[in-house]
């Protein structure tokens, strides 16, 4: 069932087994003997997970392996590595798929599609191809079980950083060892016993022992919290020592993005606190100030400020989440090392602005100021996590915490029966057109943001 690596230049994560779909060629996904999932009176889902990053809109037709009868078509738009996809099956189709097995055919797309194959580690089994019966069980216990396993792993960088923060937060908030065990297991996928960093960048190319860019530094924040003497923290520190001026701007002109509030300023702030480095703390604060100056305008909060002085992605939900999370989490670690009164005021102002766009169901639209866009569960979870965390630190008011609680309840309706978070806007590869469309996906990264929200809503949540 497994296939060789895609090419000498690209690599599947963790050495896990892969399955290759070539355009127009039916490929067996589930043999009948491997597809048995018991009875499913309410039907269920066919589920599989991408292995290698893909930059096309692809369509995959699913059919019964023996008879060839069609089951349906899945659209995979700009799928990233380690992203689950699912197809709803009726009761009859679920039973037939269990009995006959399932094959997949890549019907559109110019390049192969790579999926995870059977044979994953037991703790990552929910990412394997399979049939998931629909149930009426409470999905919340399943959500926490998935989050605390390898099934929530994402590509190293901002995606995995969201999950790592959740695991650390939940361990700190609950004291339960399972969360620290899960955190260690996640890091062990990327950091070898001899403390080397081994991973692929977002396009699937090996980036071992390097930092691929500013979105790749978020995981160093939880690493600094649990292993403040880890030698990889010097790699992180040296990267920004070469990249950033003391005023928080880059030595080489480039786009200024809201992501940097969370992926640059926050890890720098954590490292500054662990090393009691006031100069590093001042640099983290300046990174936040640069983004306040460049991205906040009366008409909204922009994701990107380009070198030609144009801006794009106004009030995009995940951009708002990165901005607020960066402020809230950075201030938590900077308050004793740098002057931050102006940044605390900015957090309150931006939080109030976001609060004004919360929808009746507790969520936020994928573009906060555009009522026509569907909600994004991942961005909503991130915004709410920032509000709840800042409120728990005394940086925001009870009204902000109440808004976060409304979001939590709204998110519960978007959990699958086995615990994945649905309703997330796709990774930002298709431009604003894709982000304004109704296309939504399952998102382990979004589960990480929802896990952060859960931890922040606990009375004892601190990190």
C-alpha positions as semicolon CSV with decimal commas, in nm:
position;residue;x (nm);y (nm);z (nm)
1;X;0,000;0,000;0,000
2;X;0,288;0,240;0,067
3;X;0,474;0,422;-0,208
4;X;0,826;0,562;-0,230
5;X;0,900;0,921;-0,145
6;X;0,772;1,175;-0,401
7;X;1,115;1,277;-0,529
8;X;1,470;1,323;-0,404
9;X;1,393;1,690;-0,339
10;X;1,063;1,654;-0,150
11;X;0,997;1,440;0,155
12;X;0,696;1,296;0,333
13;X;0,684;1,376;0,706
14;X;0,835;1,147;0,968
15;X;0,900;0,863;0,725
16;X;0,533;0,767;0,749
17;X;0,396;0,545;0,468
18;X;0,246;0,720;0,167
19;X;0,007;0,645;-0,116
20;X;0,036;0,806;-0,459
21;X;-0,263;0,901;-0,677
22;X;-0,177;0,963;-1,041
23;X;-0,418;1,156;-1,264
24;X;-0,678;0,924;-1,417
25;X;-0,547;0,604;-1,257
26;X;-0,775;0,432;-1,000
27;X;-0,586;0,349;-0,682
28;X;-0,702;0,115;-0,409
29;X;-0,739;0,308;-0,084
30;X;-0,913;0,055;0,139
31;X;-0,928;-0,318;0,072
32;X;-1,246;-0,484;0,188
33;X;-1,058;-0,666;0,461
34;X;-0,920;-0,336;0,594
35;X;-1,237;-0,134;0,555
36;X;-1,468;-0,315;0,794
37;X;-1,591;-0,065;1,050
38;X;-1,893;-0,240;1,194
39;X;-2,251;-0,122;1,158
40;X;-2,330;0,244;1,094
41;X;-2,705;0,302;1,112
42;X;-2,657;0,671;1,030
43;X;-2,384;0,625;0,771
44;X;-2,054;0,798;0,819
45;X;-1,752;0,933;0,635
46;X;-1,470;0,819;0,415
47;X;-1,159;0,987;0,555
48;X;-0,802;1,026;0,432
49;X;-0,513;1,265;0,496
50;X;-0,274;1,436;0,257
51;X;0,095;1,367;0,302
52;X;0,272;1,615;0,072
53;X;0,185;1,980;0,023
54;X;-0,017;2,045;-0,294
55;X;-0,064;2,375;-0,479
56;X;-0,355;2,289;-0,710
57;X;-0,731;2,250;-0,694
58;X;-0,776;1,876;-0,731
59;X;-1,083;1,653;-0,746
60;X;-1,079;1,295;-0,624
61;X;-1,356;1,050;-0,718
62;X;-1,428;0,773;-0,468
63;X;-1,587;0,448;-0,582
64;X;-1,649;0,097;-0,455
65;X;-1,344;-0,115;-0,522
66;X;-1,527;-0,425;-0,650
67;X;-1,830;-0,295;-0,840
68;X;-1,693;0,045;-0,935
69;X;-2,009;0,224;-0,822
70;X;-1,947;0,593;-0,755
71;X;-1,956;0,716;-0,396
72;X;-1,883;1,085;-0,453
73;X;-1,617;1,342;-0,533
74;X;-1,395;1,535;-0,294
75;X;-1,247;1,874;-0,375
76;X;-0,897;1,935;-0,241
77;X;-0,805;2,300;-0,288
78;X;-0,441;2,382;-0,209
79;X;-0,415;2,099;0,043
80;X;-0,129;2,118;0,289
81;X;0,059;1,828;0,437
82;X;-0,116;1,645;0,723
83;X;-0,464;1,772;0,635
84;X;-0,762;1,536;0,673
85;X;-1,040;1,528;0,413
86;X;-1,371;1,346;0,428
87;X;-1,667;1,241;0,215
88;X;-2,012;1,187;0,368
89;X;-2,154;0,840;0,303
90;X;-2,512;0,723;0,339
91;X;-2,595;0,416;0,546
92;X;-2,606;0,200;0,233
93;X;-2,286;0,342;0,089
94;X;-2,104;0,303;0,418
95;X;-2,203;-0,064;0,437
96;X;-2,104;-0,121;0,074
97;X;-1,768;0,050;0,124
98;X;-1,703;-0,171;0,426
99;X;-1,787;-0,481;0,225
100;X;-1,613;-0,396;-0,104
101;X;-1,336;-0,154;-0,016
102;X;-1,279;0,185;-0,173
103;X;-1,068;0,310;-0,462
104;X;-0,981;0,670;-0,548
105;X;-0,925;0,835;-0,885
106;X;-0,760;1,173;-0,929
107;X;-0,987;1,330;-1,192
108;X;-0,843;1,683;-1,208
109;X;-0,492;1,803;-1,145
110;X;-0,164;1,795;-1,333
111;X;0,055;1,631;-1,069
112;X;0,024;1,330;-0,838
113;X;-0,155;1,361;-0,505
114;X;0,017;1,208;-0,205
115;X;-0,180;1,065;0,089
116;X;-0,089;0,897;0,414
117;X;-0,126;0,521;0,381
118;X;-0,222;0,258;0,639
119;X;0,051;0,164;0,879
120;X;0,085;0,486;1,077
121;X;0,190;0,475;1,443
122;X;-0,103;0,381;1,664
123;X;-0,118;0,728;1,820
124;X;-0,161;0,880;1,471
125;X;-0,414;0,622;1,347
126;X;-0,700;0,874;1,302
127;X;-0,498;1,022;1,014
128;X;-0,496;0,686;0,833
129;X;-0,742;0,625;0,548
130;X;-1,057;0,466;0,681
131;X;-1,430;0,471;0,738
132;X;-1,568;0,670;1,031
133;X;-1,920;0,575;1,145
134;X;-2,152;0,859;1,244
135;X;-2,252;0,859;1,610
136;X;-2,459;1,075;1,842
137;X;-2,192;1,072;2,112
138;X;-2,064;1,393;2,271
139;X;-1,769;1,487;2,045
140;X;-1,582;1,688;2,310
141;X;-1,405;1,392;2,477
142;X;-1,302;1,273;2,131
143;X;-1,170;1,623;2,055
144;X;-0,943;1,623;2,359
145;X;-0,829;1,267;2,286
146;X;-0,731;1,363;1,930
147;X;-0,564;1,685;2,037
148;X;-0,358;1,496;2,292
149;X;-0,229;1,247;2,034
150;X;-0,009;1,247;1,727
151;X;-0,325;1,279;1,517
152;X;-0,311;1,656;1,577
153;X;0,042;1,696;1,440
154;X;0,095;1,960;1,172
155;X;0,382;2,084;0,959
156;X;0,658;2,244;1,165
157;X;0,606;2,618;1,190
158;X;0,297;2,825;1,259
159;X;0,058;2,530;1,219
160;X;0,235;2,297;1,459
161;X;0,307;2,592;1,687
162;X;-0,066;2,641;1,741
163;X;-0,094;2,280;1,855
164;X;0,219;2,287;2,071
165;X;0,093;2,598;2,251
166;X;-0,236;2,422;2,321
167;X;-0,064;2,114;2,464
168;X;0,155;2,329;2,687
169;X;-0,137;2,545;2,799
170;X;-0,355;2,246;2,883
171;X;-0,080;2,083;3,084
172;X;-0,027;2,403;3,279
173;X;-0,401;2,458;3,329
174;X;-0,494;2,104;3,431
175;X;-0,176;1,952;3,569
176;X;-0,258;1,636;3,375
177;X;0,051;1,445;3,264
178;X;-0,112;1,336;2,937
179;X;-0,071;1,685;2,794
180;X;0,301;1,701;2,873
181;X;0,343;1,351;2,730
182;X;0,168;1,462;2,411
183;X;0,384;1,776;2,393
184;X;0,701;1,570;2,426
185;X;0,577;1,321;2,164
186;X;0,510;1,603;1,917
187;X;0,853;1,756;1,966
188;X;1,013;1,412;1,929
189;X;0,880;1,399;1,572
190;X;1,092;1,701;1,481
191;X;1,385;1,699;1,725
192;X;1,618;1,400;1,727
193;X;1,770;1,253;2,044
194;X;2,095;1,432;1,959
195;X;1,898;1,759;1,944
196;X;1,893;1,812;1,568
197;X;1,593;1,978;1,402
198;X;1,455;1,756;1,121
199;X;1,149;1,869;0,927
200;X;1,008;1,981;0,593
201;X;0,914;2,335;0,501
202;X;0,553;2,412;0,398
203;X;0,624;2,304;0,039
204;X;0,760;1,966;0,145
205;X;1,130;2,034;0,096
206;X;1,372;1,927;0,372
207;X;1,471;2,216;0,599
208;X;1,680;2,022;0,849
209;X;1,884;2,224;1,098
210;X;1,761;2,554;0,954
211;X;1,475;2,801;0,996
212;X;1,271;2,836;0,677
213;X;1,123;3,177;0,757
214;X;0,939;3,389;1,010
215;X;0,635;3,158;1,026
216;X;0,868;2,872;1,118
217;X;0,973;3,011;1,455
218;X;0,652;2,978;1,656
219;X;0,739;2,631;1,798
220;X;1,043;2,779;1,970
221;X;0,812;2,952;2,221
222;X;0,681;2,633;2,386
223;X;1,028;2,478;2,347
224;X;1,177;2,764;2,549
225;X;0,912;2,713;2,817
226;X;0,986;2,344;2,871
227;X;1,359;2,335;2,786
228;X;1,508;2,683;2,837
229;X;1,865;2,552;2,788
230;X;1,791;2,363;2,465
231;X;2,065;2,432;2,206
232;X;1,808;2,483;1,928
233;X;1,706;2,806;2,100
234;X;2,040;2,949;1,991
235;X;1,947;2,868;1,630
236;X;1,627;3,065;1,681
237;X;1,803;3,354;1,855
238;X;2,076;3,377;1,593
239;X;1,819;3,379;1,311
240;X;1,655;3,696;1,437
241;X;1,979;3,855;1,547
242;X;2,074;3,847;1,178
243;X;1,730;3,945;1,048
244;X;1,604;4,223;1,278
245;X;1,718;4,575;1,354
246;X;1,673;4,710;1,711
247;X;1,365;4,902;1,594
248;X;1,185;4,576;1,510
249;X;1,215;4,612;1,132
250;X;1,391;4,367;0,905
251;X;1,741;4,440;0,782
252;X;1,626;4,350;0,431
253;X;1,296;4,520;0,336
254;X;1,010;4,278;0,311
255;X;0,638;4,245;0,370
256;X;0,516;4,312;0,725
257;X;0,254;4,057;0,830
258;X;0,026;4,008;1,126
259;X;0,163;3,656;1,163
260;X;0,480;3,812;1,299
261;X;0,303;3,928;1,613
262;X;0,253;3,563;1,705
263;X;0,541;3,389;1,526
264;X;0,818;3,645;1,591
265;X;0,737;3,873;1,885
266;X;0,589;3,605;2,112
267;X;0,876;3,352;2,085
268;X;1,125;3,637;2,131
269;X;0,934;3,746;2,440
270;X;0,943;3,396;2,588
271;X;1,315;3,365;2,524
272;X;1,371;3,711;2,670
273;X;1,195;3,609;2,989
274;X;1,376;3,276;3,022
275;X;1,713;3,447;2,973
276;X;1,624;3,770;3,156
277;X;1,737;3,959;2,849
278;X;1,595;4,313;2,848
279;X;1,738;4,392;2,504
280;X;1,562;4,091;2,355
281;X;1,242;4,195;2,533
282;X;1,269;4,543;2,384
283;X;1,313;4,391;2,039
284;X;1,000;4,179;2,082
285;X;0,805;4,489;2,185
286;X;0,928;4,678;1,878
287;X;0,818;4,394;1,650
288;X;0,467;4,444;1,789
289;X;0,485;4,821;1,748
290;X;0,590;4,792;1,385
291;X;0,279;4,585;1,318
292;X;0,056;4,825;1,505
293;X;0,185;5,109;1,289
294;X;0,174;4,919;0,960
295;X;-0,141;4,706;0,988
296;X;-0,398;4,892;1,201
297;X;-0,608;5,150;1,021
298;X;-0,949;5,308;1,094
299;X;-1,102;5,086;0,825
300;X;-0,976;4,762;0,978
301;X;-0,682;4,541;1,062
302;X;-0,478;4,427;0,764
303;X;-0,290;4,098;0,735
304;X;-0,010;4,231;0,514
305;X;0,168;4,559;0,446
306;X;0,369;4,530;0,126
307;X;0,690;4,703;0,026
308;X;0,500;4,926;-0,221
309;X;0,289;5,060;0,070
310;X;-0,021;4,863;-0,030
311;X;-0,211;4,637;0,208
312;X;-0,409;4,316;0,159
313;X;-0,646;4,084;0,344
314;X;-0,833;4,344;0,545
315;X;-0,982;4,205;0,866
316;X;-0,913;3,841;0,776
317;X;-1,003;3,627;1,077
318;X;-0,678;3,437;1,121
319;X;-0,482;3,757;1,065
320;X;-0,680;3,916;1,348
321;X;-0,612;3,606;1,560
322;X;-0,235;3,630;1,497
323;X;-0,235;3,998;1,586
324;X;-0,429;3,953;1,911
325;X;-0,254;3,632;2,015
326;X;0,082;3,794;1,955
327;X;-0,006;4,089;2,173
328;X;-0,167;3,887;2,453
329;X;0,100;3,619;2,472
330;X;0,392;3,856;2,430
331;X;0,272;4,096;2,699
332;X;0,246;3,804;2,940
333;X;0,624;3,759;2,916
334;X;0,735;4,119;2,860
335;X;0,568;4,306;3,141
336;X;0,863;4,276;3,380
337;X;1,132;4,344;3,120
338;X;1,012;4,623;2,891
339;X;0,778;4,919;2,875
340;X;0,451;4,786;2,736
341;X;0,176;5,027;2,844
342;X;0,116;5,139;2,485
343;X;0,094;4,778;2,368
344;X;-0,152;4,689;2,643
345;X;-0,367;4,981;2,527
346;X;-0,342;4,856;2,169
347;X;-0,454;4,510;2,279
348;X;-0,762;4,659;2,446
349;X;-0,843;4,873;2,144
350;X;-0,803;4,589;1,892
351;X;-0,997;4,350;2,115
352;X;-1,286;4,595;2,143
353;X;-1,287;4,632;1,765
354;X;-1,298;4,255;1,716
355;X;-1,571;4,220;1,977
356;X;-1,791;4,448;1,770
357;X;-1,782;4,199;1,482
358;X;-1,869;3,882;1,674
359;X;-2,169;3,706;1,524
360;X;-2,475;3,580;1,715
361;X;-2,344;3,222;1,704
362;X;-2,027;3,331;1,884
363;X;-1,800;3,299;1,580
364;X;-1,638;3,551;1,349
365;X;-1,668;3,572;0,971
366;X;-1,362;3,487;0,768
367;X;-1,342;3,861;0,695
368;X;-1,475;4,024;1,007
369;X;-1,623;4,326;0,833
370;X;-1,789;4,131;0,549
371;X;-2,121;3,976;0,659
372;X;-2,135;3,775;0,336
373;X;-1,837;3,556;0,428
374;X;-1,893;3,234;0,619
375;X;-1,750;3,194;0,966
376;X;-1,402;3,051;1,004
377;X;-1,373;2,821;1,305
378;X;-0,994;2,839;1,317
379;X;-0,975;3,217;1,312
380;X;-1,264;3,239;1,557
381;X;-1,090;3,001;1,798
382;X;-0,771;3,206;1,775
383;X;-0,946;3,537;1,838
384;X;-1,135;3,392;2,133
385;X;-0,822;3,230;2,275
386;X;-0,649;3,569;2,272
387;X;-0,945;3,738;2,440
388;X;-0,974;3,471;2,709
389;X;-0,602;3,456;2,778
390;X;-0,567;3,833;2,801
391;X;-0,871;3,853;3,030
392;X;-0,723;3,587;3,260
393;X;-0,408;3,799;3,284
394;X;-0,603;4,113;3,371
395;X;-0,525;4,275;3,036
396;X;-0,889;4,266;2,920
397;X;-1,231;4,282;3,080
398;X;-1,493;4,020;3,179
399;X;-1,688;4,113;2,865
400;X;-1,402;3,984;2,653
401;X;-1,395;3,658;2,843
402;X;-1,772;3,626;2,798
403;X;-1,724;3,670;2,424
404;X;-1,465;3,392;2,429
405;X;-1,709;3,166;2,610
406;X;-1,974;3,235;2,345
407;X;-1,722;3,138;2,080
408;X;-1,641;2,814;2,264
409;X;-2,004;2,710;2,258
410;X;-2,030;2,804;1,892
411;X;-1,728;2,592;1,806
412;X;-1,873;2,281;1,969
413;X;-2,129;2,252;1,689
414;X;-1,845;2,223;1,435
415;X;-1,676;1,917;1,587
416;X;-1,702;1,590;1,397
417;X;-1,827;1,290;1,588
418;X;-1,469;1,167;1,630
419;X;-1,332;1,503;1,743
420;X;-1,188;1,693;1,445
421;X;-1,271;2,062;1,404
422;X;-1,459;2,134;1,081
423;X;-1,551;2,468;0,928
424;X;-1,199;2,611;0,899
425;X;-1,091;2,833;0,613
426;X;-0,821;2,665;0,407
427;X;-0,454;2,745;0,445
428;X;-0,389;3,076;0,275
429;X;-0,255;2,962;-0,065
430;X;-0,537;3,053;-0,304
431;X;-0,550;3,426;-0,242
432;X;-0,848;3,628;-0,125
433;X;-1,079;3,454;-0,372
434;X;-1,046;3,121;-0,192
435;X;-1,069;3,285;0,149
436;X;-1,393;3,465;0,054
437;X;-1,544;3,146;-0,087
438;X;-1,746;2,893;0,112
439;X;-1,474;2,625;0,097
440;X;-1,405;2,485;0,445
441;X;-1,187;2,203;0,577
442;X;-1,103;1,995;0,882
443;X;-0,817;2,159;1,071
444;X;-0,584;2,012;1,336
445;X;-0,422;2,356;1,346
446;X;-0,764;2,498;1,434
447;X;-0,795;2,229;1,701
448;X;-0,478;2,371;1,851
449;X;-0,633;2,717;1,868
450;X;-0,948;2,569;2,019
451;X;-0,733;2,386;2,273
452;X;-0,567;2,716;2,365
453;X;-0,913;2,862;2,416
454;X;-1,013;2,574;2,641
455;X;-0,705;2,620;2,857
456;X;-0,753;2,996;2,879
457;X;-1,114;2,959;2,992
458;X;-1,009;2,750;3,291
459;X;-0,983;2,963;3,608
460;X;-0,629;2,837;3,677
461;X;-0,500;2,875;3,321
462;X;-0,157;3,037;3,323
463;X;0,163;2,972;3,128
